């Protein structure tokens, strides 16, 4: 009798072990019924319901805003006001830009000398990074001074861009 009880218990534990192992991440909501052998006239039934959590794949961006180079990665609109230093002077003397759009000031040296311009408390040096200024209303202007002396250059907000 002991042997039959031990066999029934082993069969029940084996059935329970199969249910508990998870089976590869599949979700199981069906009840599992295990009926061990009944050699002694006793009937034992075990019912178990197991739900295994599923792994989720990482979400990929679907919105153009979330993709590289998508919306939102744009460079804001601006006008380039390019100046060149040559022979000790900076040219052109005046640049017209469209109104209300920011102005990116670029200063280059064509003769290897160092040139600089100062505007609104900021200094721009040749060969360095560009300086971005807020847009101008029509008729307004920025005057860029040369810290080392020399004539100033001007950027004017105009409805017609050009030199």
ZADO-1210 file (C-alpha; in nm, 4 decimals, padded with zeros to 6 digits):
<atoms>
<atom x="00.0000" y="00.0000" z="00.0000" code="UNK" pos="1"/>
<atom x="00.2852" y="00.2287" z="00.0739" code="UNK" pos="2"/>
<atom x="00.4233" y="00.1606" z="-00.2672" code="UNK" pos="3"/>
<atom x="00.0912" y="00.2556" z="-00.4372" code="UNK" pos="4"/>
<atom x="00.0685" y="00.5790" z="-00.2397" code="UNK" pos="5"/>
<atom x="00.4277" y="00.6654" z="-00.3260" code="UNK" pos="6"/>
<atom x="00.3617" y="00.5914" z="-00.6960" code="UNK" pos="7"/>
<atom x="00.0483" y="00.8075" z="-00.6919" code="UNK" pos="8"/>
<atom x="00.2364" y="01.0897" z="-00.5219" code="UNK" pos="9"/>
<atom x="00.5254" y="01.0642" z="-00.7698" code="UNK" pos="10"/>
<atom x="00.2833" y="01.0744" z="-01.0651" code="UNK" pos="11"/>
<atom x="00.1075" y="01.3814" z="-00.9213" code="UNK" pos="12"/>
<atom x="00.4389" y="01.5604" z="-00.8642" code="UNK" pos="13"/>
<atom x="00.5568" y="01.4761" z="-01.2159" code="UNK" pos="14"/>
<atom x="00.2364" y="01.6165" z="-01.3651" code="UNK" pos="15"/>
<atom x="00.2672" y="01.9282" z="-01.1516" code="UNK" pos="16"/>
<atom x="00.6312" y="01.9688" z="-01.2576" code="UNK" pos="17"/>
<atom x="00.5344" y="01.9643" z="-01.6269" code="UNK" pos="18"/>
<atom x="00.2739" y="02.2339" z="-01.5713" code="UNK" pos="19"/>
<atom x="00.5090" y="02.4510" z="-01.3651" code="UNK" pos="20"/>
<atom x="00.8008" y="02.4413" z="-01.6085" code="UNK" pos="21"/>
<atom x="00.6338" y="02.6972" z="-01.8360" code="UNK" pos="22"/>
<atom x="00.6835" y="02.5274" z="-02.1695" code="UNK" pos="23"/>
<atom x="00.8803" y="02.7932" z="-02.3616" code="UNK" pos="24"/>
<atom x="00.7019" y="03.1147" z="-02.2730" code="UNK" pos="25"/>
<atom x="00.3590" y="03.0249" z="-02.4164" code="UNK" pos="26"/>
<atom x="00.0628" y="03.1462" z="-02.2209" code="UNK" pos="27"/>
<atom x="-00.1484" y="02.8655" z="-02.0795" code="UNK" pos="28"/>
<atom x="-00.4943" y="02.9341" z="-01.9459" code="UNK" pos="29"/>
<atom x="-00.6334" y="02.5809" z="-01.9870" code="UNK" pos="30"/>
<atom x="-00.6759" y="02.3834" z="-01.6644" code="UNK" pos="31"/>
<atom x="-00.4536" y="02.0787" z="-01.6428" code="UNK" pos="32"/>
<atom x="-00.6085" y="01.7697" z="-01.4898" code="UNK" pos="33"/>
<atom x="-00.3881" y="01.4883" z="-01.3688" code="UNK" pos="34"/>
<atom x="-00.5275" y="01.1593" z="-01.2553" code="UNK" pos="35"/>
<atom x="-00.2726" y="00.9251" z="-01.1005" code="UNK" pos="36"/>
<atom x="-00.3210" y="00.5501" z="-01.1173" code="UNK" pos="37"/>
<atom x="-00.5730" y="00.4221" z="-00.8673" code="UNK" pos="38"/>
<atom x="-00.4671" y="00.0816" z="-00.7522" code="UNK" pos="39"/>
<atom x="-00.6125" y="00.1129" z="-00.4044" code="UNK" pos="40"/>
<atom x="-00.9608" y="00.2253" z="-00.5071" code="UNK" pos="41"/>
<atom x="-00.8934" y="00.5845" z="-00.4143" code="UNK" pos="42"/>
<atom x="-00.9230" y="00.8564" z="-00.6763" code="UNK" pos="43"/>
<atom x="-00.7101" y="01.1659" z="-00.6539" code="UNK" pos="44"/>
<atom x="-00.7442" y="01.4491" z="-00.9056" code="UNK" pos="45"/>
<atom x="-00.5284" y="01.7583" z="-00.9186" code="UNK" pos="46"/>
<atom x="-00.6451" y="02.0715" z="-01.1032" code="UNK" pos="47"/>
<atom x="-00.4063" y="02.3564" z="-01.1658" code="UNK" pos="48"/>
<atom x="-00.4254" y="02.6732" z="-01.3755" code="UNK" pos="49"/>
<atom x="-00.0963" y="02.8398" z="-01.4607" code="UNK" pos="50"/>
<atom x="-00.0354" y="03.1680" z="-01.6442" code="UNK" pos="51"/>
<atom x="00.3191" y="03.2322" z="-01.7556" code="UNK" pos="52"/>
<atom x="00.4213" y="03.5954" z="-01.8276" code="UNK" pos="53"/>
<atom x="00.5143" y="03.6569" z="-02.1884" code="UNK" pos="54"/>
<atom x="00.8295" y="03.8374" z="-02.2936" code="UNK" pos="55"/>
<atom x="00.7681" y="04.1466" z="-02.5029" code="UNK" pos="56"/>
<atom x="00.9889" y="04.2474" z="-02.7929" code="UNK" pos="57"/>
<atom x="01.1341" y="04.5981" z="-02.7643" code="UNK" pos="58"/>
<atom x="00.9171" y="04.8551" z="-02.9325" code="UNK" pos="59"/>
<atom x="01.0546" y="05.0097" z="-03.2479" code="UNK" pos="60"/>
<atom x="00.9865" y="05.3741" z="-03.3233" code="UNK" pos="61"/>
<atom x="00.6973" y="05.4089" z="-03.5629" code="UNK" pos="62"/>
<atom x="00.6547" y="05.7839" z="-03.5618" code="UNK" pos="63"/>
<atom x="00.8718" y="05.9886" z="-03.8015" code="UNK" pos="64"/>
<atom x="00.9562" y="06.2096" z="-03.5023" code="UNK" pos="65"/>
<atom x="01.1281" y="05.9147" z="-03.3307" code="UNK" pos="66"/>
<atom x="01.3311" y="05.7969" z="-03.6298" code="UNK" pos="67"/>
<atom x="01.6794" y="05.9385" z="-03.7018" code="UNK" pos="68"/>
<atom x="01.6545" y="06.2176" z="-03.9562" code="UNK" pos="69"/>
<atom x="01.2803" y="06.2368" z="-03.9010" code="UNK" pos="70"/>
<atom x="01.0673" y="06.5344" z="-03.8185" code="UNK" pos="71"/>
<atom x="01.2171" y="06.7513" z="-03.5467" code="UNK" pos="72"/>
<atom x="01.5768" y="06.6947" z="-03.6566" code="UNK" pos="73"/>
<atom x="01.5651" y="06.9876" z="-03.8926" code="UNK" pos="74"/>
<atom x="01.8002" y="07.2836" z="-03.8765" code="UNK" pos="75"/>
<atom x="01.6061" y="07.6043" z="-03.8091" code="UNK" pos="76"/>
<atom x="01.5728" y="07.8406" z="-04.1035" code="UNK" pos="77"/>
<atom x="01.8477" y="08.1016" z="-04.1208" code="UNK" pos="78"/>
<atom x="02.0335" y="08.3269" z="-04.3607" code="UNK" pos="79"/>
<atom x="02.4103" y="08.2990" z="-04.3934" code="UNK" pos="80"/>
<atom x="02.5960" y="08.6293" z="-04.3788" code="UNK" pos="81"/>
<atom x="02.9462" y="08.5343" z="-04.4949" code="UNK" pos="82"/>
<atom x="03.2371" y="08.7722" z="-04.4558" code="UNK" pos="83"/>
<atom x="03.5961" y="08.7221" z="-04.5748" code="UNK" pos="84"/>
<atom x="03.9112" y="08.8791" z="-04.4347" code="UNK" pos="85"/>
<atom x="04.1813" y="08.9589" z="-04.6896" code="UNK" pos="86"/>
<atom x="04.4707" y="09.2044" z="-04.6848" code="UNK" pos="87"/>
<atom x="04.3740" y="09.3517" z="-04.3467" code="UNK" pos="88"/>
<atom x="04.0116" y="09.4296" z="-04.4331" code="UNK" pos="89"/>
<atom x="03.6827" y="09.2443" z="-04.4188" code="UNK" pos="90"/>
<atom x="03.4383" y="09.2331" z="-04.7085" code="UNK" pos="91"/>
<atom x="03.1642" y="09.2786" z="-04.8085" code="UNK" pos="92"/>
<atom x="03.0852" y="09.5933" z="-04.6119" code="UNK" pos="93"/>
<atom x="02.7127" y="09.5235" z="-04.6072" code="UNK" pos="94"/>
<atom x="02.4948" y="09.2129" z="-04.6376" code="UNK" pos="95"/>
<atom x="02.1148" y="09.2177" z="-04.6754" code="UNK" pos="96"/>
<atom x="01.9104" y="08.9324" z="-04.5320" code="UNK" pos="97"/>
<atom x="01.5415" y="08.8502" z="-04.5267" code="UNK" pos="98"/>
<atom x="01.3495" y="08.9881" z="-04.2306" code="UNK" pos="99"/>
<atom x="01.2464" y="08.7882" z="-03.9223" code="UNK" pos="100"/>
<atom x="01.4747" y="08.4909" z="-03.9943" code="UNK" pos="101"/>
<atom x="01.7842" y="08.4274" z="-03.7832" code="UNK" pos="102"/>
<atom x="02.1221" y="08.5209" z="-03.9285" code="UNK" pos="103"/>
<atom x="02.4258" y="08.2943" z="-03.9103" code="UNK" pos="104"/>
<atom x="02.7410" y="08.5046" z="-03.9355" code="UNK" pos="105"/>
<atom x="03.0456" y="08.3312" z="-04.0851" code="UNK" pos="106"/>
<atom x="03.3930" y="08.4872" z="-04.0947" code="UNK" pos="107"/>
<atom x="03.6721" y="08.3345" z="-04.3025" code="UNK" pos="108"/>
<atom x="04.0298" y="08.4351" z="-04.3668" code="UNK" pos="109"/>
<atom x="04.1598" y="08.3997" z="-04.7221" code="UNK" pos="110"/>
<atom x="04.5160" y="08.5141" z="-04.6443" code="UNK" pos="111"/>
<atom x="04.5881" y="08.3211" z="-04.3221" code="UNK" pos="112"/>
<atom x="04.5680" y="08.6283" z="-04.0947" code="UNK" pos="113"/>
<atom x="04.3398" y="08.6352" z="-03.7943" code="UNK" pos="114"/>
<atom x="04.0230" y="08.8442" z="-03.8254" code="UNK" pos="115"/>
<atom x="03.7441" y="08.9054" z="-03.5744" code="UNK" pos="116"/>
<atom x="03.4102" y="09.0808" z="-03.5520" code="UNK" pos="117"/>
<atom x="03.2177" y="09.1857" z="-03.2410" code="UNK" pos="118"/>
<atom x="02.8410" y="09.2297" z="-03.2164" code="UNK" pos="119"/>
<atom x="02.6019" y="09.2368" z="-02.9199" code="UNK" pos="120"/>
<atom x="02.8857" y="09.1599" z="-02.6772" code="UNK" pos="121"/>
<atom x="02.9923" y="08.8483" z="-02.8703" code="UNK" pos="122"/>
<atom x="03.3128" y="08.8074" z="-03.0680" code="UNK" pos="123"/>
<atom x="03.3445" y="08.5927" z="-03.3794" code="UNK" pos="124"/>
<atom x="03.6894" y="08.4893" z="-03.5003" code="UNK" pos="125"/>
<atom x="03.7889" y="08.3706" z="-03.8461" code="UNK" pos="126"/>
<atom x="03.8172" y="07.9956" z="-03.8699" code="UNK" pos="127"/>
<atom x="03.5991" y="07.9556" z="-03.5613" code="UNK" pos="128"/>
<atom x="03.2381" y="07.8568" z="-03.5177" code="UNK" pos="129"/>
<atom x="02.9587" y="08.0601" z="-03.6718" code="UNK" pos="130"/>
<atom x="02.7604" y="08.3101" z="-03.4652" code="UNK" pos="131"/>
<atom x="02.3804" y="08.3052" z="-03.4880" code="UNK" pos="132"/>
<atom x="02.1875" y="08.6272" z="-03.4333" code="UNK" pos="133"/>
<atom x="01.8102" y="08.6770" z="-03.4008" code="UNK" pos="134"/>
<atom x="01.6171" y="08.7839" z="-03.7115" code="UNK" pos="135"/>
<atom x="01.5771" y="09.1495" z="-03.7932" code="UNK" pos="136"/>
<atom x="01.2670" y="09.3551" z="-03.8705" code="UNK" pos="137"/>
<atom x="01.2704" y="09.5235" z="-04.2133" code="UNK" pos="138"/>
<atom x="01.5056" y="09.8203" z="-04.2039" code="UNK" pos="139"/>
<atom x="01.6846" y="09.7154" z="-03.8830" code="UNK" pos="140"/>
<atom x="02.0526" y="09.6220" z="-03.8906" code="UNK" pos="141"/>
<atom x="02.3447" y="09.4790" z="-03.6976" code="UNK" pos="142"/>
<atom x="02.6747" y="09.6664" z="-03.6983" code="UNK" pos="143"/>
<atom x="02.9734" y="09.4359" z="-03.6570" code="UNK" pos="144"/>
<atom x="03.2868" y="09.6106" z="-03.5298" code="UNK" pos="145"/>
<atom x="03.6441" y="09.4961" z="-03.5818" code="UNK" pos="146"/>
<atom x="03.8017" y="09.4824" z="-03.2327" code="UNK" pos="147"/>
<atom x="04.1492" y="09.5500" z="-03.3777" code="UNK" pos="148"/>
<atom x="04.0303" y="09.8577" z="-03.5692" code="UNK" pos="149"/>
<atom x="03.9126" y="09.8906" z="-03.9228" code="UNK" pos="150"/>
<atom x="03.5790" y="09.9708" z="-04.0778" code="UNK" pos="151"/>
<atom x="03.2628" y="09.8082" z="-03.9436" code="UNK" pos="152"/>
<atom x="03.0463" y="09.5800" z="-04.1538" code="UNK" pos="153"/>
<atom x="02.6680" y="09.5779" z="-04.1522" code="UNK" pos="154"/>
<atom x="02.3880" y="09.3212" z="-04.1788" code="UNK" pos="155"/>
<atom x="02.0513" y="09.4718" z="-04.2768" code="UNK" pos="156"/>
<atom x="01.7051" y="09.3171" z="-04.2647" code="UNK" pos="157"/>
<atom x="01.5551" y="09.3698" z="-04.6070" code="UNK" pos="158"/>
<atom x="01.2732" y="09.2099" z="-04.8012" code="UNK" pos="159"/>
<atom x="01.5223" y="09.1353" z="-05.0807" code="UNK" pos="160"/>
<atom x="01.8234" y="08.9282" z="-04.9676" code="UNK" pos="161"/>
<atom x="02.1524" y="08.9795" z="-05.1404" code="UNK" pos="162"/>
<atom x="02.4905" y="09.1518" z="-05.1073" code="UNK" pos="163"/>
</atoms>
